[in-house]
Every structure is written in C-alpha cells, then in structure tokens.
Amino acid sequence: MARQSSERATRADVAREAGTSVAVVSYVINNGPRPVAEATRLRVLEAVRKTGYRPNSLARALALGTTKTYGLVVPDIGNAFIASFAHALQQEALSNGMVMLLGDAGNSRQRELELINNLLSQQVDGLFYNSVDRHPYIDIIQASGTPLVMLDRVDPALNVNILRVDEREAAHQVTTHLLSHGYQQVGIISGPPEMYNAQDRLAGWRQALADFGIPARPEWIFPAAYTREGGYLATKKMLRGGALPRALFASNELQAIGCVRALAEQRLRVPQDMALVCFNGTEQSAFHVPSLTTVRQPVDAMAKKALAMLAAPQSEVQLSDFSHQLQIGESCGCGPVSAAVQN
C-alpha cells in the first residue's frame, strides 16, 4: 500500500518490498545500465506502485549536472503567435532529449517574476524568455548563472542572447504592400506604446507612409493591447471618430481579427470598405474570412536557432536576426488566394 504520511519512500523501501537490491531497483528505474530479468523488473515495478516511490529528480539532476529541462516564460499563451512559437520550441526541445516547462504570465509582471523564480529553483538547464513589458528580469536570471535567450527585442547592451525579427522592416514591408494598392488614407492599430516591439511596428508604418509621400495622421493611430478585444475596441473607437481611414495596419493577427468583427457589426466589409493587413500572422491568417495579408516569422527555424544558442558557451553572447515572410491574403484587396497554396 502506498505511503500516506509525509515520509517519502526510498529505493531501499522498494528493494525490501521487491526482495531485491537497491542496485537492481536503480537498473529498473533508469532502464539500465545492466539488464534485469523480466520477472524481477515486474516485481520491482509492483513494489514501486505499492510504496508510492517517486524518483528524486532534483537529486538526480545534481548528480548528473543537468535536469534535462528548459523553461519558457511568455506573456500570454492565448496569443496565437506565441502559442505557435512555444509549440515549435517544445518540439525542438523534445527532439534534443529535453523537456520544456511552460510559464504563462497572463500579462502580469508579478506573475512573470514568480514563474522565473520557480523555474530557476527547479534548476532548469536554460530559459527562453519573452517579457510582459520592456523591463524584463534579466538581472535575476543572469545572477543565477542560468543560460538565457530573449525572444523579443531588448537593449543589446544587456549582454544577453537575443533572437528576433527586424519588426520595423517587417511592418514597413507589409504597409508598403498595402500602399501599393493605391490607398492614401492609412491608419494603424498599434501595440501598447511602452513596448519596444510596438514602437518598432509603428516606426515601420510611419516610414512606409513617408516613402509614398503620405503624412501620418495622429488621429489615425489607435494604441491597443495585442488581443482580439484590443483590436475590437480600437476599431470601435475609430468608428466613433470623424473621417475614417481607407486602410489599416493591425500590429498583430489578434488585433486584426477583432477589427474585422467590429467592422462587420457596422456592415463594413474587408477589403471593400476597409482594407487590412497585419503583423505576426499564423496559419489562422490563411483560413480567416477574408484571408489576412500578414508578415509571418519563421518559427521553426527560430526554434532551432534558439536551442543552439542555449547550447553554445555562454561567454559567446549572440544576436540572431531572422527575415520575415510576407503572406498575401485577400484582406488587402488582392484576389482570392487558396489557403492550401499558402501553406
């Protein structure tokens, strides 16, 4: 019968129950290094069940010098792009014999700190980190000596591994594509003003307008959270204002989806009444109605590079930039594009 008290069962308890040695118990639990007769193995496994024994993974990690785990801290796993990137990192970690422990901060700076401290206490072999805001807890992680890769834009002077896409150039390219349709009145649903990536995307939008000799109108800049609700509320605010832009750049896919909903409630069609492009598209962009013209990040290639950066000597701080990919949909005014072709 499994132990019900706070006393933890040991391998010696399992060995006594199975009528064998502690060494044999270790061989069964670790699947080696020596073979164990099938009857003995089954007896040991039954003893494990009866005693309620659980391997002390932390003690084993201290002995081996590795926990075979990575930590991943993200602002909000409900964000489709973050979820797709987390999935790519998880798959790459598994293919390298590692397990990924996910920490979802729920857009809370306090929860983010708690998650980091919890993962560090579990002695993860490295951390992938996308901060809630522009003040990441890099100093705490560096003080622990844990290898780190930042998954968003931070000051390179912080002397930390950084994996990123040139978001300013990506925003510039997708806005330029929008302007190539001949639209002259172009607004933006930007991200939270205090975030570096929001500033980069806004700057890319501004530069594209300047390239076409079109002034950026402050009344057509609508800061919003990177959520469906954020895009929805920003669009509602736009609709309550004065003159409407003819086209919009939404700073992420979720904002774009919320925007389409708000427009539909007013019987405004995309792209016939309001053309739309967005940033950080996922597979969902191609299957949305209308399909969204967006820039996508190469998450699989980025995941491979992120794991390689953690494995490299930590004295070699790396800054790795990736190119974005423009995915043409219907929302900008281009003709129908098959989702199967795009993917």
C-alpha atoms as one frame of an Amber mdcrd trajectory, in Angstrom:
protein
   0.000   0.000   0.000   1.382   3.414  -0.907   2.623   5.537   1.968   0.116
   8.141   3.133   2.400  10.022   5.546   4.732  12.880   4.691   7.673  10.448
   4.788   8.983   9.887   1.282   9.506   6.309   0.097  13.085   5.482  -0.857
  14.716   2.989  -3.197  15.628   0.953  -0.154  11.909   0.665   0.666  11.243
  -0.520  -2.876  14.106  -3.030  -2.670  12.741  -4.514   0.585   9.234  -4.786
  -0.873  10.545  -6.444  -4.056  13.032  -8.684  -2.261  15.953  -7.441  -4.279
  18.867  -4.995  -4.028  18.847  -1.201  -4.304  21.121  -1.555  -7.329  18.570
  -3.680  -9.164  15.857  -1.129  -8.356  18.081   1.561  -9.898  18.599  -0.537
 -13.032  14.837  -0.896 -13.466  14.022   2.763 -12.832  16.817   4.034 -15.080
  16.379   1.297 -17.702  19.995   0.258 -17.251  22.913   0.208 -17.374  22.560
  -3.519 -16.611  19.735  -5.762 -17.831  17.183  -7.106 -15.353  15.164 -10.310
 -15.747  11.580  -9.601 -16.781  10.081 -11.262 -13.700  12.323  -9.186 -11.433
  11.529  -5.991 -13.344   7.793  -6.560 -12.921   8.280  -7.275  -9.217  10.193
  -4.020  -8.789   7.530  -2.028 -10.670   4.834  -3.510  -8.454   6.894  -2.557
  -5.385   7.167   0.994  -6.743   3.376   1.132  -7.006   2.824  -0.266  -3.512
   5.308   2.021  -1.771   4.360   5.137  -3.726   8.007   5.724  -4.564   8.824
   8.697  -6.779  12.342   9.294  -8.079  14.020  12.374  -6.634  14.623  14.158
  -9.915  16.364  17.093  -8.250  18.894  14.865  -6.501  19.498  13.027  -9.746
  19.923  16.324 -11.566  22.525  17.467  -9.032  24.438  14.235  -9.540  24.289
  14.440 -13.349  24.711  18.206 -13.619  21.552  18.561 -15.748  17.800  18.419
 -15.258  17.168  17.825 -18.984  14.598  20.620 -18.814  14.274  24.106 -20.273
  11.955  26.836 -19.063   9.845  29.055 -21.309   8.261  32.234 -19.934   5.777
  34.055 -22.184   3.330  36.931 -21.624   0.171  35.156 -22.805  -0.078  31.677
 -24.332  -3.527  32.676 -25.618  -1.763  34.780 -28.253  -1.793  32.625 -31.406
   1.710  33.625 -32.484   3.190  32.980 -29.044   1.435  29.612 -28.947   2.822
  28.637 -32.349   6.343  29.657 -31.312   6.009  27.800 -27.993   4.920  24.686
 -29.893   7.940  24.924 -32.199  10.284  25.323 -29.219   8.672  22.371 -27.438
   9.056  20.104 -30.463  12.660  21.127 -30.985  13.427  20.562 -27.304  11.882
  17.081 -27.402  13.909  16.193 -30.487  17.005  17.114 -28.468  16.028  14.944
 -25.495  14.833  17.894 -23.408  11.507  18.757 -21.759  10.055  22.275 -21.916
   8.351  23.712 -18.831   5.902  26.438 -19.848   5.266  29.521 -17.752   2.320
  31.693 -18.842   2.469  35.087 -17.115  -1.074  36.056 -18.137   0.255  39.543
 -18.960   1.092  40.032 -15.269   4.529  41.377 -14.398   4.282  39.963 -10.856
   3.325  36.504 -12.116   6.195  36.661 -14.589   8.649  37.176 -11.714   7.110
  34.294  -9.760   7.415  31.988 -12.767  11.059  32.897 -13.312  11.954  32.249
  -9.669  10.047  28.956  -9.722  11.805  27.734 -12.854  15.192  28.790 -11.521
  14.519  26.909  -8.253  13.885  23.791 -10.342  17.360  24.248 -11.815  16.291
  24.266 -15.451  19.201  24.000 -17.868  18.203  27.208 -19.631  15.444  29.765
 -20.092  13.653  31.150 -23.123  12.025  34.427 -22.168   9.535  36.821 -23.765
   8.732  39.553 -21.269   5.367  41.121 -20.485   6.829  44.611 -20.901  10.053
  46.459 -21.614  11.527  45.756 -18.160  12.486  42.052 -18.170  14.024  40.423
 -15.099  17.296  39.672 -16.848  19.448  40.534 -13.825  17.810  37.822 -11.696
  18.369  35.174 -14.355  21.960  36.219 -15.010  22.726  36.193 -11.268  21.629
  32.539 -11.159  24.067  31.609 -13.906  21.258  30.045 -15.955  21.720  30.267
 -19.748  19.177  32.633 -21.291  17.773  33.503 -24.705  15.478  36.519 -25.006
  12.739  36.038 -27.592  11.921  39.708 -28.027  13.708  42.981 -28.555  15.764
  44.214 -25.613  18.714  46.534 -25.293  21.790  44.699 -26.718  23.866  46.418
 -24.025  22.309  43.997 -21.510  24.794  41.389 -22.791  22.249  38.634 -23.331
  21.426  36.243 -26.187  18.681  37.754 -28.337  16.580  36.086 -31.027  14.499
  38.483 -33.068  12.960  39.566 -36.361  13.501  43.100 -37.669   9.971  44.159
 -36.779  10.404  47.680 -38.085  11.334  46.394 -41.545   8.559  43.774 -41.443
   5.962  46.443 -40.613   7.431  48.642 -43.334   7.105  45.880 -45.935   3.513
  44.893 -45.183   2.419  48.547 -45.023   4.207  49.180 -48.320   2.227  46.324
 -49.851  -0.977  47.933 -48.583   0.009  51.290 -50.063   0.836  49.647 -53.402
  -2.917  49.213 -53.888  -3.210  52.991 -54.111  -4.711  53.715 -50.683  -3.901
  57.215 -49.447  -5.682  57.226 -46.079  -3.960  54.585 -43.935  -4.269  54.175
 -40.167  -2.711  51.795 -37.642  -3.873  49.785 -34.665  -0.582  49.894 -32.772
   0.512  47.913 -29.744   0.919  49.247 -26.186   3.059  52.413 -26.553   5.545
  51.388 -23.833   6.569  48.171 -25.608   9.666  48.106 -27.818   8.019  45.962
 -30.495   5.039  48.307 -30.658   7.423  51.209 -31.218   9.218  49.274 -33.968
   5.982  48.401 -35.791   4.727  51.970 -35.534   8.047  53.251 -36.913   7.840
  50.843 -39.853   4.331  52.065 -40.648   5.488  55.692 -40.498   8.438  55.004
 -42.784   6.253  53.301 -45.396   3.908  56.306 -45.445   6.874  58.665 -45.760
   8.232  56.642 -48.689   4.924  57.267 -50.506   4.849  60.938 -49.519   1.804
  60.413 -47.282   1.701  62.212 -43.918   0.985  60.109 -40.817  -2.180  61.387
 -39.172  -2.032  61.184 -35.338  -5.827  60.762 -35.120  -5.482  57.505 -37.081
  -3.081  55.904 -34.601  -5.003  53.645 -32.208  -2.892  52.043 -29.427  -4.333
  48.767 -28.175  -3.477  45.542 -26.391  -2.251  42.684 -28.575  -5.591  40.871
 -28.239  -8.819  40.373 -30.184 -10.539  42.643 -27.697  -7.808  45.240 -28.162
  -8.362  45.291 -31.920 -12.117  45.284 -31.480 -12.149  48.223 -29.049  -9.621
  50.201 -31.081 -11.797  49.805 -34.185 -14.937  50.805 -32.263 -13.114  53.940
 -31.149 -12.073  54.636 -34.737 -15.682  54.234 -35.936 -16.911  56.714 -33.324
 -14.445  59.329 -34.559 -14.555  61.598 -37.579 -13.236  60.702 -41.031 -12.244
  57.053 -41.409  -9.044  55.787 -42.996  -9.497  53.664 -46.120  -6.986  51.065
 -44.943  -5.461  49.797 -41.691  -2.303  48.080 -40.477  -3.055  45.997 -37.370
   0.048  45.317 -35.286  -0.791  41.647 -34.755  -3.135  38.948 -36.002  -5.417
  39.005 -32.960  -5.987  42.750 -33.314  -6.845  42.216 -36.984  -9.454  39.572
 -36.138 -11.029  41.859 -33.530 -11.006  44.681 -36.071 -12.866  42.592 -38.674
 -15.526  41.782 -36.075 -16.059  45.439 -35.155 -16.293  46.424 -38.808 -18.777
  43.636 -39.557 -21.070  44.883 -36.791 -21.321  48.149 -38.738 -21.798  46.259
 -42.022 -18.381  47.355 -43.244 -16.597  44.795 -45.407 -12.904  43.902 -45.662
 -11.372  44.827 -48.057 -14.227  46.515 -49.963 -14.830  49.204 -47.335 -11.677
  48.914 -45.233  -8.506  47.204 -46.446  -6.452  45.488 -43.754  -3.003  43.946
 -43.216  -1.381  42.706 -40.027   1.795  41.523 -38.312   2.713  38.152 -36.747
   0.311  36.017 -38.695  -0.082  32.288 -38.056  -1.762  29.502 -40.023  -5.047
  31.028 -38.882  -4.471  34.039 -41.164  -4.836  31.919 -44.284  -8.109  30.348
 -43.098  -9.743  33.527 -41.829 -12.542  35.066 -43.911 -11.273  37.092 -45.615
  -7.780  35.598 -45.520  -5.358  38.064 -43.931  -2.375  39.617 -45.634   0.328
  39.456 -42.999   4.005  39.075 -42.216   4.982  35.797 -40.579   8.014  34.842
 -38.569   9.843  31.566 -39.427   9.117  29.953 -36.058  10.587  26.512 -36.850
  13.935  27.930 -37.933  13.895  30.325 -34.982  13.245  27.466 -32.549  16.241
  25.526 -33.881  18.460  28.572 -33.522  17.157  29.329 -30.026  18.162  25.874
 -28.742  21.561  26.155 -30.429  22.121  29.495 -28.688  21.415  27.947 -25.284
  23.819  25.098 -26.006  26.646  27.444 -27.034  29.224  28.656 -24.462  27.616
  31.462 -22.506  30.697  33.615 -22.941  29.657  33.952 -26.594  26.639  36.273
 -26.444  24.715  36.100 -29.724  22.315  38.432 -31.514  20.421  36.457 -34.148
  18.180  38.255 -36.661  15.648  36.422 -38.824  13.913  37.536 -42.001  10.137
  37.804 -42.036   7.887  36.361 -44.725   5.115  38.313 -46.468   1.968  36.179
 -46.855  -0.571  37.563 -49.300  -4.240  37.186 -48.437  -7.496  38.814 -49.512
  -7.815  41.450 -46.780  -5.544  43.960 -48.533  -7.523  43.878 -51.775  -5.612
  41.161 -53.582  -7.676  38.478 -55.303  -8.708  35.226 -53.601  -5.771  33.067
 -52.522  -6.159  29.392 -51.636  -5.175  28.563 -48.058  -3.799  25.241 -49.291
  -1.492  27.083 -51.701  -0.247  29.446 -48.993   0.641  26.667 -46.643
